[in-house]
Amino acid sequence: MIPGPIEFEPAVLAAMAQPTTSHVAPDFVECFGRALDQMREVFLCPDGQPFAVAGSGTLAMDMAASNLVEPGDRVLVVNSGYFSDRFVDIFTRYGAKVKSLSAPLGEAPTAEQVRAALAKEDYRLLAVTHVDTSTGAATDVRGMAAAAREAGALSVVDGVCATAGEEMRQSDWGVDVYLTASQKAISVPPGLALLVASPRALERFRGRRTPVASYYSDWSLWLPIMEAYQERRAAYFATPPVNLVAALEVSLGQILAEGMEARFRRHRLLSEMCKAAMGALGLQLVAKPGFEAATLTAPYYPAGVDASLLGHVGKAGVILAGGLHPEIKSRYFRIGHMGPNTPGDVITTVGAIESGLAAAGYRFEPGAGVAAAQGVLLDRAA
Ligand SMILES: *Cc1c(COP(=O)(O)O)cnc(C)c1O
């Protein structure tokens, strides 16, 4: 139960175990083409251009930055934590003049603050982290994408810990690039950088005055490949990770079979169950009210308990993640609840956390967390 890599469905893992075909074999061409079509449905972006490339989420961030900014362009980064800092580094590397708009720990800047900041300079691009995996704080992507449109800036959203879990509607919200990685809510083992670009983003790319500085990320090289597979033709620039693409096709099929609305609802339910349980056990959350993500929960250790809690919880059968945000790293932990997770998984996790807290000598009413999680579930069912 960590915020990625998550635990994967057996059918997804079985797809990875199939014999590797040629990347130009007719059945793989069909499989890759279908996966790209399904990406548009999962991102709710029917007119978007999908890219699926071997690499991690950081490559998807690199792709967005290297293709969409030119030296001297002004970029505003909505900074909500660890991965927003990475955006600052990447955009700076490609020569952008980057300004970072920050918020207190556990919060994110609001759409109003972003609108005011965008009015101050002639920004070409707004970069947002949908869910900062270091704090569990979610940003108002919809409001920010609207503010970017008004200001004539492109919006790029890092959805690595959000896409296919947190509510997101790329076309309706007017987001120009949504990017993610396979190992989080998309529910495929690590190794795929995934990105959907709007027609506006491709127009900006086509109007570049300077070449893309990164060779491997360059859309001039990747666009013909993605278009070919979408048209069910084989094409080659760099060998696609055949088995991962096969797994992606299975997972996206499962996601669409559940339905995006049902999936958003389930993730919200898992999150509310988990957060209610932590509250009932007396644990404070890093994310402030109004900013809580649906895909993960990040509680502070209670008084007298430290990171050794995670070892005790592990002995009770559940793996959790430690802190990531440098300012509070040793004071909190993280619980991922995304992808195939069920309400039963959350209840099991809360039970294991109670066992761990007891082993760590923390005093609380046994079962209080489990009862709170169950209470949310039964309320929802009623
Ligand atoms: C995990 C994560 C990343 C980095 O993804 P990698 O696959 O590790 O490169 C970037 N942004 C967010 C929000 C993440 O959660």
The ligand as an SDF file (V2000), in Angstrom:
LIG
                    3D

 15 15  0  0  0  0  0  0  0  0999 V2000
    6.1950    9.2670   -8.6730 C   0  0  0  0  0  0  0  0  0  0  0  0
    6.0440   10.6570   -9.1620 C   0  0  0  0  0  0  0  0  0  0  0  0
    6.9110   11.2260  -10.1120 C   0  0  0  0  0  0  0  0  0  0  0  0
    8.1490   10.5380  -10.6160 C   0  0  0  0  0  0  0  0  0  0  0  0
    7.8740    9.4250  -11.3390 O   0  0  0  0  0  0  0  0  0  0  0  0
    9.0540    8.3810  -11.6470 P   0  0  0  0  0  0  0  0  0  0  0  0
    8.3240    7.2940  -12.3740 O   0  0  0  0  0  0  0  0  0  0  0  0
    9.6250    7.9800  -10.3460 O   0  0  0  0  0  0  0  0  0  0  0  0
   10.0420    9.0890  -12.5020 O   0  0  0  0  0  0  0  0  0  0  0  0
    6.6550   12.5050  -10.5430 C   0  0  0  0  0  0  0  0  0  0  0  0
    5.6170   13.2090  -10.0780 N   0  0  0  0  0  0  0  0  0  0  0  0
    4.7680   12.7010   -9.1650 C   0  0  0  0  0  0  0  0  0  0  0  0
    3.6270   13.5240   -8.6900 C   0  0  0  0  0  0  0  0  0  0  0  0
    4.9590   11.4160   -8.6730 C   0  0  0  0  0  0  0  0  0  0  0  0
    4.1200   10.9200   -7.7620 O   0  0  0  0  0  0  0  0  0  0  0  0
  1  2  1  0
  2  3  1  0
  2 14  2  0
  3  4  1  0
  3 10  2  0
  4  5  1  0
  5  6  1  0
  6  7  2  0
  6  8  1  0
  6  9  1  0
 10 11  1  0
 11 12  2  0
 12 13  1  0
 12 14  1  0
 14 15  1  0
M  END
$$$$
